[in-house]
Amino acid sequence: IVIGTLIGIGYFLLIIPGLILTFMWMFAPCIQGDRPDLGFVEAMKVSSRTTKGKWLKLLVLIIALALLNLLGALLLGLGLLVTIPVTHVALYTAYAQCKNS
């Protein structure tokens, strides 16, 4: 909730800071699932370090997932029952790959 609120404030202030915060903190929920001993502030710091230098690949991933979810929403929302879990799996897979590189 806190991360979403901070990203929302970034989008409210200007689109670019919101995008930067999205890329920096996109793996914070994955990190908290992977390392439950970390608090959300520490998870945000680890997420920022994990995503550093990978923004172009992550941008392509986010655009692809957004389009996939848009297609799911076009099917009267029923497609989201499939596309949202696929999105989560894709994000956790991207986190695992970024963590190992």
Stockholm file with secondary structure:
# STOCKHOLM 1.0

chainA/1-101         IVIGTLIGIGYFLLIIPGLILTFMWMFAPCIQGDRPDLGFVEAMKVSSRTTKGKWLKLLVLIIALALLNLLGALLLGLGLLVTIPVTHVALYTAYAQCKNS
#=GR chainA/1-101 SS CHHHHHHHHHHHHCHHHHHHHHHHHTTHHHHHHHCTTSCHHHHHHHHHHHHTTCHHHHHHHHHHHHHHHHHHHHTTTTTHHHHHHHHHHHHHHHHHHHHHC
#=GC SS_cons         CHHHHHHHHHHHHCHHHHHHHHHHHTTHHHHHHHCTTSCHHHHHHHHHHHHTTCHHHHHHHHHHHHHHHHHHHHTTTTTHHHHHHHHHHHHHHHHHHHHHC
//
